[in-house]
Amino acid sequence: MPLARCQLARCRTPGHLATAMSGMGSISCRRFASSALNSSATRIPAAALQEAIQASKSLPRGSEASIHHLLESFEAAAPELMTSGRCLALALQLPLANGAEKPVKRLLLLLSRSLRQPGGLPATELPLVPALLQRLGLRDQELFDDFCAACAHSWQEMHPKELSTLIRNTEVYSLLHPTRGTALCRLVASLSSALGGSSEAAAAGGLPAGPPAALAALCHGALAAKSRTTCAPLLEQLRLALQASIEAPGCEEALTAADRVELLGAAGELHPAIGVTTATLRRLLESCQKSLESGSEVQLSPGRLSLVARACGRLTLDLPEESMQLFQALLNHLHGAEARSQEAGPAVSQVLRACRQLPAQLRRQLVDKLLKVDGRFDGLGANELEVRLLLVHDLPLQAAASGDEAGCRVLGSLTRELVQKLLDTIEAQGRHEASCSALANSFLAASTAAHGLSTLSTAEDEATLLEALAVRALDMLDGRWSQLVPLEVHTLFRVPGDPSKVAARAAKHVSSMQDPAALAALLQAALALPATADRLDFATRAALRKLVASIKDSRQLSSMEAALRKGPSPVNDQQRSLLSGIRDQIFGAILKEEPVWNRRPARGYVRYVEQCLERGRRPPRVVAAEEAAPESSVNPLEMPSIVVTTSQAKDIDLPKSGISGVQWHAGMEGWEVKLDVRGRKVLGGYFKPRGYSDEAKEEAREEALRCWEGLHRQHLVRPHSLHT
């Protein structure tokens, strides 16, 4: 390691630095990046910029030289980073302190040139463009038009998460056009136009509307927006493209099994939002069923099989028969995969994890097919057992509610076997190494099954065994309460029966909890409990007050305040005082924080960058043609404005008003009225001539003189004559 650092110290160019860093570990890169911030001898290479940015966040005040060195290194590496698709992600993390103006200008000019070229900007960079423009406060309409055109050209190359990020960031971008609406409206219009043309071609028997995986990804991204009304045109085009992909002549035969599954997943997401025709849904379900039964399932990965399971759950209400048949074909495939190979367990667990949110009837069918087999749980780890437990945990209670006593007893026994197997596995691995979610889910499953069996007069012994397993899970959770997250707290308090046992344990261990969000979730649970849980309410509130007093970060305090507001309304004075104390702490923390990372360039500089972008888009002027044009053919309103510097303006013979407070402003091309009142300047306004004649200038001058006289009477006691 010292030898590697010595080699880095001898490097004198960014290329040599990047080559030397390629053989170093992440810890060495971070150490080198931290030392490189304090040395301006060489620029930081592109490979070390991420670590350097992270190291700069811990710099003390007065480290402007290190920040400037970081910004200069980013400016030099921007073209390389833009080509590799990592530029904008780093730009969003840069501190926009003093000295960031030049790198920001170069970055935006480079971004503008890349967007104007088809495919000039990598598709991975496009989702971050609206976030960067929003952070800088840039309001360039033509730049955003180029961005929309680039998205319409490259949307098929993006992944589902990237398209979701693109839609969300564009929705947040506060750009408004006077006729075309918000930024999201314009992006939706561009994507709809690009998708509409391909849909018409597919309907006419030409090319397909788009790759099925790309259509499914765009559908997932469009549904990620908060405003479904704004995305309605895009959703409608997606519905038409989906129908064209499956109903156009010759298209269905050309689809592979993976393509059919992707289209089925898109239809399952799109149908609850905007509605897909029953004929299209039926054809998709039947084609996927044939693919699974014909042996072409070898093309389907566990992720695509998970799509099939989710689509069956979404379409059960509209097409119950077809959905049940497809789900049965999926279960047969999973059963055959487990029988053929012992290594198929992780893949099957991944599909089962996607089945946790399915309706009870589908999960009951899955349990009957896959879990009611002798020796099915042998050799499974804690994670696989937890996934199977989540599928079964509420089925005994639902069977008891529907009057199925035999099914309730069978499912209760299966739940007891799963919980006992999971707890034994955790004991064998070491309870301190197991996840808290497995213990919380074991407690919930045992308590729920025991509550369902307690309604049956012939299953009291089984219910007693399940209650003992629930107590065992709570005992194993002792000493782990400090590691609980909010989801696990909610899981513990979802028991359908008496929550007094878990409430007593929580009151005992609440003082050891250090996660603010988990404490807020525990307080919400305490407020929803009966009046007998006052001890838990008091203990949780005391722990929260103690934790709030030790937190100095405004973001953590804001997260805690938001978590408390999401729960039940503050019904007592203690709850109101707790919220008030957190808000006071947030206010004090914000006043003491250094707002370096929240800064943005001055609006005047951003406006200057917008003008630079506009000049970069204009073609070169043809000076010879302008000089050859006759004077009478030139319209004064179409003449370009002349920009002169301050030194040049001194040599120009400007109009005189005769009053020192009324002067001709060359930039505004009008009269400027100013008055000096006890050391401060009072601006009266600007008066531009209504034409280019001398009479128009004289009328504007007289109007400016009247304004100056009014200011004189208003601010000075002894007004002077205008003509003295």
Phi, psi and omega in degrees: 000315175299325179296320179296321180291325177294322177297321178295323182294333180275352180287142183236355179230154178301325179296317177296323179295316181297320179295320180290324182286341181296336179262009182258158175279175182293324180294318178295321178298318180294318179296318179294320179297321179295319179287329180292333178296328182269004181232125180260015182291317180231153177283152179286129180290163182298328182292339183253005183293322180298314179293325179293322178295318178296322180290329182290338180290340179259010179288146178283173177295150182086016180257040183297326181297320178293320178296318179296321177298319178296317180294320178295321178294320177295320179299319180290327183267000185301314179300319179294318179293324179295322179292323181276353178083024181239010189284308187290328177297322176285324181297326179289344179260355182289145173282122181271058179274188177298132183104359180272359186295313183294313176299324179295317179298314181294321179297316181291322176296319177295320178295319180297317179294322180292323181289331181285344178264130178300120182073013181288334179251130179302147182297334180289342180273337187299320181298339183265354181297311178300324179295321179293316179296324179291321180293323180278345182074029182278136181233064181255111184291319181291324176298320179289328174298317176298323178295317179297320178296322178294322177294319178295333180277328190243013185293334181288346181268358184266152176275166180303318180294323179293321178292323176297317177297321178300313182294316182293316180295322178292325178293328180280334183295120186270060175254131183231129176258142184296334182240332184259000172086207186284173180296321180294323177300319182289321177294319178298320179296319179294314179294322179295320179296317179294322180285327180294320178296318179290329178292320178295322178295322179291320179294330180278001179093014181267228182290156175293160183295343181154162176302135182303322178296323178291320177297317179295321179294318178293323176297316178297320180290320180294327179282353179280348181287148177287327182264098177290333180295320180294324182272007182301317178299321179291320178297323178294317178295325176295321177297316179295319179294323178295316178294321179294327181290333184254336185254346180293149182299127176083352183282320184293324179291332181278351182279139174274174179298321179295321178296318180297321179293320178298317179293324178294319176297320177295318179295323178295326177282324186282330186297314178295337185274313186230343178093128175242145184300147181296325180297318179294316179297319181294319180294322178294316180296317181291320180293321177293324178295318178296323179295320180289325184277339184273356179094003178276009182290351178297340179279351188263125177277168176301328177296320179287325174296327175295323175300320178298316181297316180294321179296321177299319178294324182285331186257008183295322183290324183274320180230074186294320184292311181295322179294319179294323179293317178295321180293325177293322176295323177295318179295322177297321178294316180295321179295319178292324179295319178292325180288328182282326186215137176284342181278358181277001182300311179299322178294318178295321178296325177296321177290320179295327178297326177285346182269003184294330183264012180287158175301160186297325182293323177289321178293326176295321176295321179294318180296317180296329184273320191251329190259338180272060180225137181296133178075014183292334185263003181287134177082003180271144177277182183294322181293316179295321178294322179295321178298316180291328178292324179293335176287334190255343200302327183254000182293322176300320180293320179291324176295319177295321180293330180272359178089009180271086183291319180296316178296324179296318180292319181294315180292327176296318178296321178295320178296318179297319179296319180293316181296316180295320179295320180293315180294323177295321178295320178294321177297321180291324179282337186108117187296336180280348177263346181282157179283147178291334180295324178296319179291320179295318178291327176296316178297317181295315181295315180295318180293319180294315179295321178295321178294322177292319180288336180293342177281348180260135183284341184258010184231032181291323181294318179296321178296323178295318178297320179292322177296324177294322177293324177296317178295323178296319178297320177294322178296321179289340179277346178299136184087354180247006184294334179291345181259002183290145174252167184304321181297321179290327175295315178297324179297318181296327184262015176268012182295135181284343182265219182282120181270015186294327181295311181289329177293321178293319177295320180295319178295332180285325187249007185294333181291341180269354182281134183242354180274117181299321181293323177294321176295321177296319177296322178293322177293321175299317178296321180294323179291332180276349181280165176298175184293347180287350182261030180296329180297317178295320179299313182294316182293320180293320180294321178294320178294324178294318179297318179295321180288323180296322181295336182265352183267131179247352182274125182292331180291317177296319178295321179294321177297320178294317180296321178293321178295323178289326179289334181287340182279200177299153181297149181293100186273349182226170182292328180296319179294320179294319179293326178295314178296320179296320178295321178295320180292322175296321178295322177297316181298316179293323180292323179292322179295329183270348183280151176271114187277044182292318187279353177258001182285156171223158180302155180300148183298326178297320179289323177297322177295322176296319177296322176299320177293323176296320177296321179294318178294326178292334179276339183283142175287161179299143180285142177267093186291322182296322179292324179292322180288329181283344181289138179293153185294326183289336182276356182268124177276123181302329181289339181262000180289138179292145178289144183261126179254122180240152178276172182293321180293324177289328182292333180292331183273354181269137180280095182274156178298147179248145180256340184091354180235135182293334181275355179238110183229156178279128180259114185291325180290317179279344182057049180195181181272134178252130182251119177225150179222133180266110183242102176051048174089359178236150183267131176248119182270125178269335178134183180238139183233104183267141177297148179272017178185190183252006181275165178293327179296321179294322178294323180292320177297318178294324178295316179297321178295322177293323178295320178297321178295318180296321179295321177296318176297323180297314179294327185286322189254340182245145184285319184250092181292146178260160176286151181288335188249019177269000000 
